[in-house]
Amino acid sequence: MRWKEIILESVSQSEYNNAYSAAEPYVTENIRELEDIWNGGVSNFGDPRAAQYITDQKGYYDYISAFRDSFNYPITVYRYGPIKKGPMAVTTNLDFAKKFANFAGHKNNQQIHELIIEDPFQIIMRGKYEEDELVINL
């Protein structure tokens, strides 16, 4: 038997934009408010309770289904900082993760982690559009 090497590509900017846009028609006022409250970027400075509350909102199933269904799994995402249980921000953009890691306030020996998302249900909400962010739950 031969082993086949699996090469995973990062999510393209176009694929991320399409996923973000696909969910837009399902964004209710409450979902938008919780996305704004999350607003923590990859560094996860926002309120993580927003990611917990969003799943109870009317329209959540349609919103998250449209977003999740737009990706071709498995997808590669990146996180600078600790990997933890619970809601966590990741980016689909390696260049952004590198820029974030080089930011002057982040010069502690942490590394950029590459994560493979195979299960769409690990994605719990959209994150900051400008950072190509997803909010996941491991």
SETORVEX-845734 format. One record per residue (C-alpha): x negated, y negated, z. Coordinates in steps of 0.5 Angstrom, whole numbers, plus 500, padded with zeros to 3 digits. Layout:
% residues N
R     u     v     w
R     X     Y     Z
...
***
This chain:
% residues 138
R     u     v     w
R   500   500   500
R   497   493   498
R   498   487   503
R   501   481   500
R   499   474   502
R   504   470   503
R   503   462   502
R   508   457   505
R   508   450   502
R   510   444   506
R   517   441   505
R   516   436   499
R   519   429   500
R   524   430   495
R   527   437   499
R   527   433   506
R   530   427   503
R   536   432   500
R   537   435   506
R   537   429   510
R   542   426   505
R   546   432   504
R   548   431   512
R   550   424   511
R   557   425   509
R   558   429   516
R   555   424   520
R   560   421   525
R   560   415   529
R   558   420   535
R   553   424   532
R   550   417   529
R   549   414   536
R   546   421   539
R   541   421   533
R   539   413   535
R   539   415   542
R   534   421   540
R   530   416   536
R   523   419   539
R   519   420   533
R   514   426   533
R   512   424   540
R   518   426   543
R   519   419   547
R   527   419   546
R   532   422   550
R   532   429   549
R   539   430   552
R   541   427   545
R   539   434   542
R   543   437   547
R   550   433   547
R   550   433   539
R   552   440   539
R   558   439   542
R   560   433   537
R   566   434   533
R   564   435   526
R   557   438   528
R   558   444   525
R   559   441   518
R   553   436   519
R   548   441   521
R   550   446   516
R   549   441   510
R   542   439   513
R   540   447   515
R   542   449   508
R   538   444   504
R   532   448   506
R   528   454   503
R   526   458   508
R   521   459   511
R   519   452   512
R   512   449   515
R   513   444   520
R   508   440   524
R   507   438   531
R   502   434   535
R   502   435   542
R   504   441   546
R   509   446   544
R   515   447   549
R   522   450   550
R   528   446   549
R   529   440   544
R   522   438   540
R   521   434   535
R   517   436   529
R   515   433   522
R   515   436   515
R   510   432   513
R   502   434   515
R   500   427   513
R   504   424   518
R   502   428   523
R   495   427   522
R   496   419   522
R   500   420   529
R   494   424   532
R   489   419   530
R   493   413   533
R   489   410   538
R   494   412   544
R   493   419   542
R   486   421   543
R   486   426   548
R   484   433   546
R   491   436   543
R   491   439   536
R   496   439   531
R   500   445   531
R   503   448   525
R   510   452   526
R   514   456   521
R   521   456   522
R   524   462   519
R   531   462   522
R   535   456   520
R   539   456   527
R   532   453   530
R   534   446   527
R   539   443   532
R   539   436   529
R   536   431   524
R   530   426   527
R   527   420   524
R   528   419   517
R   521   415   516
R   517   421   520
R   521   426   516
R   523   429   523
R   527   435   525
R   529   437   532
R   528   444   533
R   529   448   539
R   524   454   540
***
